Amino acid sequence: MIEEGYDNPFSAAANITSATTGLVIPPSNILIVYSLASGGVSIAALFIAGYIPGILTGLALMGVAAAFALRKNYPVGNKIGLRAGILKFLDAIPSLVLLIIVIGGIIAGIFTATEASAVAVLYCVILALIYREIRIRDFPDILLRTVRTTAIVLLLVGTSMGLSWVMSYENIPQEVSKGLLALSENPLMIMIIINMILLVVGIFMDMTPAVLIFTPIFLPIVGNFGIDPVHFGIIMVLNLSVGLCTPPVGTVLFVGCSVAKIGIGEVIKPLIPFFIAMIAVLLLVTYLPALSLWLPGVFGF
């Protein structure tokens, strides 16, 4: 609930864009989808590579929000005392341990990403039972909803894999590559063109099918220019994240406006500075590969 005294459209815009940051910070399911579509890029490397770009995106969005808050003199919340802060942090430790278990287990080679998801589910179920957020009798409904969601995702995956085979058989990636190279042979210009295409695609297509369809097309092209598949994966996910905040298919946009109880038209104008901040970070990540590849290199990927 947005507090009284705040600019509702701006507050909703800040919440909508900040929700996209978690798509590049692990554990991110869309990075797992990219690994599948790319033919087996290391999920652990993708997870580690997402930290710095995700943090940069968060900081950029926080900067925009802070600038607006200072300019409009928004009210501030009450400060939390040291003791209360420590108690709240201690209460959050069991939930925060999940990240350590999942990411640490994958990086250490204790289990695969698929096994990590099972461990994460089991751990979350135990926590939910301890915190009494669910009951045993809720499990049949939870399992049914899980099967429905999984079936939709697997249908998308199966369809996109078939489409990928057709595109490969018809040499569509090669034809697209020739078309792009006809426009320019400069890697910088090619990346600008690909980013522009993905930004437009993100406006009209949901993220999962976009990654599944366009990864097999663009990955061979950028590979010819020596661009690391891990680096390109972060670029692609960061790029398509912008589309989640834009009409007509922006999932996060519709959910955010529904929660804030305001019309989409009211949010578009306040969103523009956040879009600019996200695109600025996208360009930094695109042309400074170290932002994505330094951490994986530290961990030996």
C-alpha positions in Angstrom: 0.0 0.0 0.0 1.4 3.4 -1.0 1.4 5.8 1.9 -0.7 9.0 1.8 1.4 12.0 1.0 3.5 10.3 -1.7 3.2 10.8 -5.4 1.3 7.6 -6.3 2.3 7.4 -10.0 5.9 8.0 -9.2 5.9 5.6 -6.3 4.3 2.9 -8.5 6.9 3.6 -11.2 9.7 3.2 -8.7 8.3 -0.1 -7.5 7.6 -1.4 -11.0 11.1 -0.8 -12.3 12.9 -2.1 -9.1 11.1 -5.4 -9.5 13.1 -6.1 -12.7 16.4 -5.9 -10.9 16.0 -9.4 -9.5 15.9 -10.9 -12.9 19.7 -10.7 -13.3 20.5 -11.2 -9.6 20.5 -15.0 -8.8 18.7 -17.2 -8.3 17.1 -16.0 -11.5 14.9 -18.4 -13.4 15.2 -16.5 -16.7 19.0 -17.1 -16.7 18.3 -20.8 -16.4 16.0 -20.5 -19.4 18.8 -18.7 -21.3 21.2 -21.5 -20.4 18.8 -24.0 -21.9 18.2 -21.9 -25.1 22.0 -21.3 -25.6 22.8 -25.0 -25.5 24.3 -25.3 -22.1 26.1 -22.1 -21.0 27.1 -22.6 -17.3 24.2 -21.6 -15.0 26.7 -21.0 -12.2 28.7 -18.6 -14.3 25.5 -16.8 -15.3 24.4 -16.5 -11.7 27.7 -15.0 -10.6 27.8 -12.7 -13.7 24.4 -11.2 -12.8 25.5 -9.7 -9.5 27.3 -6.6 -10.6 24.9 -5.6 -13.4 22.0 -6.2 -11.1 23.5 -4.1 -8.3 24.3 -1.3 -10.8 20.7 -1.4 -12.1 19.4 -1.2 -8.5 21.7 1.7 -7.7 20.7 3.6 -10.9 17.0 3.2 -10.1 17.7 4.3 -6.4 19.5 7.4 -7.7 16.5 8.4 -9.9 14.1 7.8 -6.9 16.3 9.7 -4.5 16.6 12.7 -7.0 12.8 12.9 -7.3 12.3 12.5 -3.5 14.7 15.3 -2.8 13.2 17.6 -5.5 9.6 17.0 -4.3 10.5 16.9 -0.6 8.9 13.6 0.1 8.3 12.7 3.7 10.8 10.2 5.3 10.1 7.1 7.3 10.9 6.7 11.0 14.4 5.6 11.8 14.8 2.1 13.2 17.0 1.8 16.3 20.1 -0.3 16.4 18.5 -3.0 18.6 15.4 -3.2 16.5 17.5 -3.4 13.3 19.6 -6.2 14.7 16.5 -8.1 15.8 14.9 -7.7 12.3 18.1 -8.9 10.7 18.2 -11.9 12.9 14.6 -12.7 12.0 15.5 -12.6 8.3 18.6 -14.9 8.6 16.7 -18.2 8.0 15.3 -16.8 4.7 18.6 -15.2 3.6 20.4 -18.6 4.2 18.4 -19.9 1.1 20.6 -17.7 -1.2 23.8 -19.1 0.4 22.5 -22.7 0.1 21.5 -22.3 -3.6 24.3 -20.2 -5.0 27.0 -21.7 -2.7 25.9 -25.2 -3.5 26.1 -24.6 -7.2 29.4 -22.8 -7.2 31.0 -25.4 -4.9 29.7 -28.2 -7.1 27.7 -29.8 -4.3 24.7 -30.0 -6.6 23.5 -28.9 -10.0 21.1 -26.1 -10.7 18.3 -28.6 -11.1 19.1 -30.2 -7.8 19.5 -26.8 -6.2 15.9 -25.9 -7.2 14.7 -29.1 -5.4 16.8 -28.2 -2.3 15.4 -24.6 -2.4 11.8 -25.9 -2.6 12.3 -28.3 0.3 14.0 -25.5 2.4 11.2 -23.0 1.6 8.5 -25.6 2.6 10.2 -26.2 5.9 10.4 -22.5 6.6 6.8 -21.9 5.6 5.7 -24.6 8.0 7.8 -23.2 10.8 6.5 -19.7 10.2 3.0 -21.1 9.8 2.4 -19.5 6.4 1.1 -22.7 5.0 -0.6 -25.8 6.4 -0.4 -29.5 5.5 -3.9 -29.3 4.0 -2.8 -26.6 1.6 -0.3 -28.9 -0.2 -2.7 -30.4 -2.7 -3.7 -27.0 -4.0 -0.1 -25.8 -4.0 1.0 -28.9 -6.0 -1.9 -28.4 -8.5 -1.0 -24.8 -9.1 2.7 -25.8 -9.5 1.9 -28.4 -12.1 -0.2 -25.9 -14.1 2.6 -23.3 -14.1 5.2 -25.9 -15.0 3.1 -27.3 -17.8 2.8 -23.8 -19.4 6.6 -23.2 -19.1 7.4 -26.7 -20.5 5.0 -26.1 -23.4 6.8 -22.9 -24.2 10.1 -24.6 -23.9 9.1 -27.5 -26.2 7.6 -25.2 -28.8 10.6 -22.9 -28.8 13.0 -25.8 -29.1 11.0 -27.0 -32.2 11.1 -23.5 -33.6 14.9 -23.3 -33.0 15.3 -26.6 -34.9 13.3 -25.2 -37.8 15.3 -21.9 -37.8 18.6 -23.8 -37.8 17.4 -26.1 -40.6 16.3 -23.1 -42.7 19.6 -21.3 -41.9 17.7 -18.3 -40.5 20.4 -17.4 -38.0 22.9 -17.3 -40.8 20.6 -15.1 -43.0 20.0 -12.7 -40.1 23.7 -12.6 -39.5 24.3 -11.8 -43.2 21.7 -9.0 -42.9 23.3 -7.5 -39.9 26.8 -7.7 -41.4 25.4 -6.0 -44.5 24.5 -3.1 -42.3 27.8 -3.0 -40.5 30.8 -5.1 -39.6 31.6 -3.1 -36.5 30.9 -5.1 -33.4 29.8 -2.0 -31.5 27.2 -1.2 -34.1 26.0 -4.8 -34.3 25.5 -4.8 -30.5 23.6 -1.5 -30.8 21.3 -3.0 -33.5 20.7 -6.2 -31.5 20.0 -4.2 -28.3 17.5 -2.0 -30.3 15.8 -5.2 -31.7 15.6 -6.8 -28.2 14.2 -3.6 -26.7 11.4 -3.6 -29.3 10.8 -7.3 -28.8 10.6 -6.9 -25.1 7.7 -4.4 -25.5 5.5 -6.9 -27.4 6.7 -10.3 -26.2 6.9 -11.9 -22.7 10.4 -12.5 -21.5 10.6 -16.4 -21.5 9.5 -16.9 -25.1 11.7 -14.0 -26.2 14.8 -15.6 -24.7 13.9 -19.0 -26.1 13.3 -17.7 -29.6 15.9 -15.1 -30.1 18.9 -16.7 -28.3 19.5 -19.2 -31.0 19.3 -16.4 -33.6 21.6 -13.8 -32.0 24.1 -16.0 -30.1 25.9 -17.3 -33.2 26.1 -13.8 -34.5 27.7 -12.3 -31.4 29.9 -15.4 -31.1 31.5 -14.5 -34.5 32.6 -11.3 -32.9 34.2 -13.0 -29.9 31.5 -11.9 -27.4 31.3 -14.3 -24.5 28.0 -16.2 -24.2 27.8 -15.4 -20.5 28.2 -11.7 -21.2 25.6 -11.9 -23.9 23.2 -13.7 -21.6 23.3 -10.9 -19.1 22.9 -8.3 -21.8 19.8 -10.1 -23.2 18.1 -10.6 -19.8 18.9 -7.0 -18.7 17.5 -5.7 -22.1 14.3 -7.7 -22.0 13.7 -6.6 -18.4 12.9 -3.2 -19.7 10.0 -4.6 -21.6 8.4 -5.9 -18.4 7.7 -2.3 -17.5 6.3 -1.2 -20.8 2.8 -1.6 -22.4 1.1 -3.4 -24.0 2.6 -6.7 -22.6 4.5 -5.4 -19.5 3.7 -8.0 -16.9 5.3 -6.1 -14.0 3.7 -2.9 -15.2 0.1 -4.3 -15.0 0.8 -6.0 -11.6 2.3 -2.8 -10.2 -0.6 -0.6 -11.4 -3.1 -3.1 -10.0 -1.4 -3.1 -6.6 -1.2 0.8 -6.6 -4.8 1.0 -7.9 -3.9 3.6 -10.6 -4.2 3.6 -14.3 -1.4 2.7 -16.6 -1.5 6.1 -18.4 -0.7 7.8 -15.1 2.5 5.8 -14.7 4.0 6.1 -18.2 5.5 9.6 -17.7 7.1 8.9 -14.3 8.6 5.7 -15.8 10.6 7.6 -18.4 13.5 8.6 -16.1 13.7 5.0 -14.8 13.8 3.7 -18.4 16.7 6.0 -19.2 18.6 4.8 -16.1 18.0 1.2 -17.1 19.1 1.7 -20.7 22.2 3.6 -19.4 23.2 0.6 -17.3 22.5 -1.7 -20.3 24.9 0.2 -22.4 27.6 0.1 -19.7 27.2 -3.7 -19.3 27.2 -4.1 -23.1 30.4 -2.2 -23.8 32.2 -3.0 -20.5 32.3 -6.9 -20.5 34.3 -6.9 -17.3 31.1 -5.9 -15.4 29.7 -9.3 -16.3 32.8 -11.4 -16.6 35.1 -10.3 -13.8 33.3 -12.2 -11.0 32.9 -15.5 -13.0 36.7 -15.2 -13.7 37.4 -14.8 -10.0 35.5 -18.0 -9.3 37.2 -19.9 -12.1 34.5 -19.9 -14.8 
